Amino acid sequence: MRSPLRRTRRTPTAPHGGATAPRDGARLAGAAFASALLLAGCSSGGTGAGSAGRPVAAPAQDVLLQAAAVPGPDPFTASTVRNTVRPSDPPGASEGRRARELDGATPGLYGGTRAVGSCDVERQVSLLTGDAKKARAFAEASGIPEAGVAAWLRGLTPVVLRVDARVTAHGYRGGRAEAHQAVLESGTAVLVDQYGSPRVRCAGGNPLRAPGADRGGVYVGVPWDAFDPDHVVVVRPTGAVVASLVIVNATDRTWIERRTGSDGEEDRKPAVEPSCDPDACTLDGSGTPDPDGSGPATPAPSTPDRSGPPEDVPPTPDAPTEPAPEAPDPSTEPAPDPSTDPLPDPFEEPPAPPDGELPPEELFPSGTVPDGPGTFEAFEG
């Protein structure tokens, strides 16, 4: 880091042969005063401007590197990580196919041990709900009602990350949740929601949210041996609720289907397994859009070949013709007699509807009718 620039005052030196003459001294004083005015005008011309009117760059945000087994600064609770086997990392993808974003339901994004959750959810519930201030701060950071902390935690799924993931983490400081950008090491035990997004870091009970829009920053903390900034990914929530996640079994390198919201007690072999072996499947952008927009071309609809001879079409039989009815002659119709056809009375009461029927104005009210069901604010994952 560069040291801050310091301004130094340079004392003018006297010319050779003696002191400065009075007229020269006055000239120097006037020039110094004019220079001071010029500097004052340039430096006060705008907000946040530096020398020569250039804008001052905002300081880069810190991105904390959080190792898998370290509670980290300002934990919410003690660790609730279970001693499970750490899953293997996915093989590295080629340079041109490296993923920067992955869908939360990507097979192999998470791992775990069959029938064993990576976090003790019930202990996490007990630690948080036993402290009212922490529960309130946790709920605020997670975007959930304070009264629903226990039920919300029990609806999450304990798994282990198999990639280094960028998140917005929250530490507990001074009775409040303080947000900061962080990178979680592969092998970190987390609780994920029904959209596949990490929501709690089990080593410290810290709430997790999606990373900020600014993906830059300066990494701070102790990097692990395999850390590579180019391999950090962002987990993107799925567009719809997922019923299960396909994860890697850390003990025998097989596929596991884990129902979301379960603790692993319902783990089973997936009905449809991914087409590759867990140790061979690369997370090479299955959740990222194609950068150049190229993809399988959609075939154009085919047109029938009309070069051959036309098919014989049987003639349509003639329909029997009937003479058109004659229109009545208006000259022969009798004109209405106003003396015999009375006009309707405008003050006459309308006839009552039959029993069991509603009048038209109640069947079709004049007020506006909503054109769809009421909307609700979707939960931010």
Residue, then its C-alpha position, 0 to 999 in steps of 0.5 A: m500500500r502506498s504511503p499517503l502523499r505529504r505536502t512539504r513547504r520549501t523555503p526560498t533560498a537567498p541569491h548569491g551575494g546577500a539578502t533579497a532586495p526589498r522590491d524582489g521580496a515584495r514581488l515574491a510575496g505577491a506571487a505567493f499570495a496569487s498562487a495561494l488563491l489559485l490553489a484555493g480556487c482549484s481545490s474547492g471547486g467540487t465535492g470529492a475532487g483531488s488535485a487537478g480536479r480529478p475525482v477521488a476513487a472510493p476505497a475498495q471494499d474488504v472481502l474476508l477469506q473464511a476458512a472452513a473450520v475457523p469460527g471467524p470474527d464476531p460469530f453468532t453462536a458456537s460451532t454446530v458443525r458435525n464431524t463429517v467427512r469432507p467431500s472432494d473438490p470437483p476437478g478444475a474446469s478448463e480456462g474457457r469453461r470456468a463458471r463464475e455463477l452456478d445454479g443452486a441446484t447444480p448436481g455436485l455443488y454440495g456434498g455430505t455424508r449419507a444419512v448425516g447432516s453436516c450441521d446440528v440444526e436443533r442445536q443451532v435453534s437452541l443457541l439462537t432462540g436462547d438469546a433474544k438479542k441474537a435471535r432478533a439480529f439474526a432474523e433481521a439479517s436473514g430477512i425473516p420474522e423474529a418469531g419464525v427463526a426456529a421453524w425457518l432453520r428447521g426448513l433448511t438443508p445441511v450440506v457442505l460446499r465443494v467450491d469457494a463461494r462469495v457471499t454476504a456474511h453477517g457478524y454479531r457485534g454490539g447487539r447488531a448484525e454487521a454485514h461484510q463480503a466474504v469468501l467461504e472455503s470449499g468444505t464449509a458446512v452450511l445450511v441452504d434454503q429451498y432455492g439452493s442458496p447458502r443461508v447459515r454458516c454453521a461454524g459460527g451461526n452467521p446469517l448468509r445472503a447473496p453477495g453484493a452487486d460489486r464483485g470487486g474488492v481486496y481479499v483480507g485474511v489468511p488464504w488457504d493453500a488451494f485459494d484462487p480468485d479465479h475459481v471463486v463462484v457465486v451461487r445463484p438461487t433457482g427460479a423455483v422451489v426445489a424438492s431435493l438436491v443431488i450431492v456427492n457422498a463424501t465417503d464413497r464418491t457416489w451420488i446422493e439425493r437429499r430432500t430439502g428441509s431434511d437432516g439426511e435421514e431420507d437420503r437415497k440414490p437419485a432416480v436419475e443420476p448425472s451422466c458423469d462420475p462425481d469425481a469427474c464432473t466439472l462445474d464448468g458453467s452449467g449455471t452460467p449463460d453462454p457468453d457469445g449466445s451460441g447454442p444449439a440452433t433451432p431447426a426451421p419448420s419444414t415445408p412440404d415438397r410441392s414439386g410432384p404432381p398434385e393429388d387428385v381431389p374428388p369433385t364436390p357434389d352440387a348441393p340442392t338449390e332452393p329458391a330464396p325467400e321473398a322479402p316482404d314488401p314494406s309498402t304493403e305492411p300496415a303502419p303503427d297507429p299511435s292512437t292504439d299503441p300506447l307509449p311506455d310509462p317512464f315512471e312505471e316500476p320494472p317487473a320483479p324477477p322470478d323467485g330464486e333469481l337475482p336482478p341484473e345489477e347484482l349479477f354484474p356490479s358496476g364497480t371494478v373487479p380485480d383482474g387477478p389474485g393479490t400479489f405478495e412480496a416474495f421471500e428474498g433468498 
